[in-house]
């Protein structure tokens, strides 16, 4: 049987089919071997060993295998989030359980403990999703019969306080931007506020991505944790790949910034819009943002809240939620509606007028 080498880690793994105790043929995979010979030997041992004890491994051992799998399959930024969720919220509770001994009672007690820590429902759902995924991995490769996480279901919304997005009104934004005295940062904050781009998407922009009044969004920038360097990734979801039309005022600001760069040696359309040869540093952006908030006397918001501010601005002007969703690059309109539904005006007067007009026909 063939074995394989992961291109990023250079470690070897085997993948093969084997019948379980019920005669059902299943696919199994084992990762983390230092050489091809070691992987082949492990595969031979596996194929000649009864699988009945395989689903009794400790959760901590399952994580060791899944960790290597996730590192191979996920983007590095997503992988770091996965590791964080397991280290902080999952492994401390489940590490010493045999995977086939995790039942509904154990899982719901864990959910209750995690729920009491006050996380948002979105984050709780992502933790639950991580459990579903690792147990599906155990079903596929370790002979686990049932996914208890899927059977029990997600965290309950009953005890979760509804969250409200934080944003600036247009007047607050004007007070803020009036204090920004650096052309590069001023244009950066303008672009965030008037496009709804994520910070990584904005920092990944190059001048060749802006043409004829449109911004093409098809990449994002992420920072490596180990060496501090930036890498270019594909966007968060397929829906995040989009073309955004920009208004004439923002076009004018971007043209002004481009003319500023054109006075520099070796300028090209392949330069980053915000930074030049290299993009601006997120830590410096945050520090500048906080300074300008203080100078203007308005409430401090996160960089991501510029995105919420853009959405709230559009909704307040009557832009349909479908258009807002597409502009933000959400994977589905439900996500947009769940986030911003409380901002949509409840115009009961218009509703009654419309119904009464029908009655008079």
N, C-alpha and C positions, 0 to 999 in steps of 0.2 A: 504494500500500500504506500502511496506517496506521502511525504511530509512537506511542510511549507515553512518558509522563512518570512517573518514580518519585516517589511522594508524599513520601518522607522526604528524599531527596537533591536533588529538583527537577531532576535531570538527565534527559535524554531518551535513549531507546534504540529500536532497531528490531528486529523479529522477522519473518523471512520464510522462505519455502521456496525451495530451489534444488537442481537436480540436480547430483550430483558427476560425476566423469569416467566412472563406470560406469553413468551414467543413473539412479542411485538418488536419489530425491527426499528431501532432508533439510531439517530446520529449522535455521536459523542465527539467532543473536542477537548484536548489538553494543551495548555500553553506553557511557555516559559523555559524551554530547553535551550541550553547553550550551544549545542551542536546538532547537526543532522543525525549523527550516529546515536546520540542520546535520545532524540525524539523517536527514531525508529525502534530502539530497544524498549522504550516506554510503551509504544504502540503494541509491540509483540506481547509484552506482559499484560497489557490491558485486555487484549483480545483472548487471552488464555485464562483470564481471571473471571470468576463469577461476579456479576454486577449487583447482586442482591444487597451488598453492604455499601454500595456507592452512594445511595441516598441518605446514609447515616453520617456523612461527614459533617464536621462542625461548620457553622455559618462563617466563622473566621477563615477557614480553609477555602470555602466557596468564594469568599471575597478575594482571596489571594489570586485565584484563577480568573475571576471576573474582572479584577483590576487590570490584569494584563490584556484581557479582551477589550475592555473599555478604552484603554490607552491606544490600542491599535485602531479601533473603529471610530472614536469620537474626535471632534476637533479639540485642540488643546485647551481652549477656553472652556468648552463644555466638560471636558475631562476633569479640569480643576474643580468645577462645581460639583461634579459627581463625587469626587474624592472627599470634598468638604462635607457633603450631606451624609455620606457613609461614616466618616470619622466622627462627626459631631452628633449625629442623631440616630444612626442605625446600629453600627458596630458596638457601641457601649452597652446596648440592650440585648442584642441577638448573638453576639460573637461566640458564646459558649453553648448555644443550642445546636443540637443535631437538626439539620434542615427539615427532616421528616417529622420532627417533634413539635414544630411551630404550628399551633392550632389556633382556632378562632378566638379562644379566650386570651391566649398570650398576645395575639396580634392586636386585639381591641384594647387590652391594658396598655400596650405600648402606644397606641394611637391616643389614648386618654392622657398619657404622660406628656407626649409631644404637643398635643393640643393645648395643654395648660400653660405652655410657654409663651403664648400670645402671638404666634406667627400669623401672617396673613393666610387666607385660604389658598391663594395661588401658590405660596411657598409650601404649605402643607401638602397640596396636591402633587407638587414636584417631588417631595420626599416619598409619598405613597407610590408615585410612578416609578421611582428608583427601586422600590421593593418589588413591584410587579415585574420589572425588567430583570432583576437578578434571579428571581424565582422562576421566571420563564427560561432563563439561561440554565438553571438547575434542572428543569423539566427536560430540556433539549439535550443536555450533555451529562447529567448525573442521575437520570432515572427517577427524579422526583415525580410523584404521580399527580399532585394537585398544587395549584397556586393559591395558597391561602389568602394572599393579599387581594387577588382578584375576587375571590369568593366573599370575603368580608366587605370589600368595597372601600371607597375613598373616605377621608375624614368627613365628619358631619358639618354642615354649615350652621347648624342650630346654635352653637355657642360662639360662633365667629362674629365679631362686630364688623359691620360693613365698613370697608375702607373708602376713603375719599381722596381723590387725587389732589395733589398740591399744584397750584398754578398761579401765574400772574395775570392780572387783567392787562389790557392794552395800556392803560394809564400807568400802571406799575412798571411795565416794560419800558415805557418812554422815560420814566424817571431813572431807571437803571442805565439804559443805553446812553443817556445824556452825560453820564459820568465816565464812560469808557473813552479814554484818551489815546488809545493805540489802534491804528487802522486795522491791523491784522485781527486783533481780538474783537474789535467792534464788528467787523464783517463776519467773524465766526459766530458771535452771539446773535447777530441779525439772521444769519442763515439758519441757525437752530430754531429761532422763534418763528420764522416765516416759512419753514419747510416741514418741520416736525421730524427731521432726520435724527437718528440716534447719534450719539457722540462718535462712536466708532465709524459709522457710515460717513459722517461729515469729515473726520480726520483722514479718511481714505481717499477723499476726492482729489483728483488731479484736474488740471485745467482742461485737458482733453475730454473730461466727462461732462463739461458744461458747454452746450451748443444750442444756438437758436432759441434761447429762452427756456431750455429744459436742462434738468440735472438727471443724468443716468446713474442709478444706484444699483450696483451689482457686486459690491465688495465692502468689507469692513476691516477695521484695523484692531488688532488685539496685542496685548503686551505679554511676552513670555515671562513667567514668574522667576525662572532660574537665571537668565542672563540679562534681563531688562530690555531686550531688543523687541522691536515691533515686527509683527508678521501680518500679511494680508490673508484674510479668510473670505470665503463666500458668506453672504448675509445669513441672518438668523434663520429664516425660513425661505421657501420658494417664493412666497408672497412678498418677501422683502425686496426681491428684484423688481425694480419699477422705474418708471420715468416720471419725474415730477416737474410740472410747469411752475415757473417762478414769475413773480410780479415785476413790473418795470422798475420799481424802487430798489428791489434786491438786485436786479440786473445791473443797475447803475452802480450800486455799491461794489459788486463783484468786479465790474469793469475798472473801477477806480483802484481796487486792490491789484488787479492784474497789471495795470499801467505802472503801479509802484514797483512790482517785481520786474517788469521789463527793463528797468534801469540797472538791474543787477547783472553781473557777468554770467554768461552761459545760461541765461534763462531759457526755459523751453516749456511747451505745453505738458510735458511729463513731470513738471514740478508739482508738489502738493499745494493745493489751494491755500491751506492754512499752515504755513511753516516754511515752504520753499523746498529745499533739497530733502529735508526730513520734516515730518509733521510736528505740530505742537505737542508738548508733553501734557498729558491729562492732569498731572499734579499741579503744574503751573497754571493751567486753565482754571482749576478749582480754586486755587489761591487768588487769582485775579478776580474771579467771579465773586468770591466772598468779600474782597476789598471794595468792589464796585457796589455791592449790596449795602455795605456799611456806609460808604460815601453818600449813597442816594437815600439812605434811611428807610429802605423798604425791606420786607421780610426776606430772609435767606431761603432759597430753594436749591434743590439739586440740579445738576446739569440735565438729568433725564426729565426734570419737570419743565424744561423748555418745550419738550415734546408734548407734554400734557397741556401746556399753555397754548401751543399752536392749535391743538384739537379743540380746546375750549373756545378759542377765538373764532374758529370756523363755525362751530355749533351755535355760538351766540349771534352769528351773522346769518343763520338760517341755511348753512350748507348741509345738504343731505348726509346722513350718517354713512351711507354707502360710499360717497365720495371721500369722506374723512377717512374711512377704513382703508380704501385703496391708496390714498395719499400717505398714510402712515405705514403701509406695507404689512398690515395685519394678515394673518393666514386665513381668517374668516371674520365675517361681520359680527358674529356673536361676541368675539373678543372685544371689539370696539364698543358694542352696545353695553356689555357688562361693565366696561370701564367708565364710560361717559354717559350712561343713561340718565343719571341724576342731573346732568347739565342741560338736557334737552327740555326746552320750555314746555310746560303743560298748559297749553292755551285752550282752556275750556270754553272761553267766549267764542272762538272760531268754530269749535266743535258744535256748540249749540246753534250758532247761526247757520252752519252747513245743514244740520238736521232739520231746522225749521224751514229752510228754503226748500228742502225736499218735500216737506209736508204741504207746502203751498202750491206745489206743481199740480 
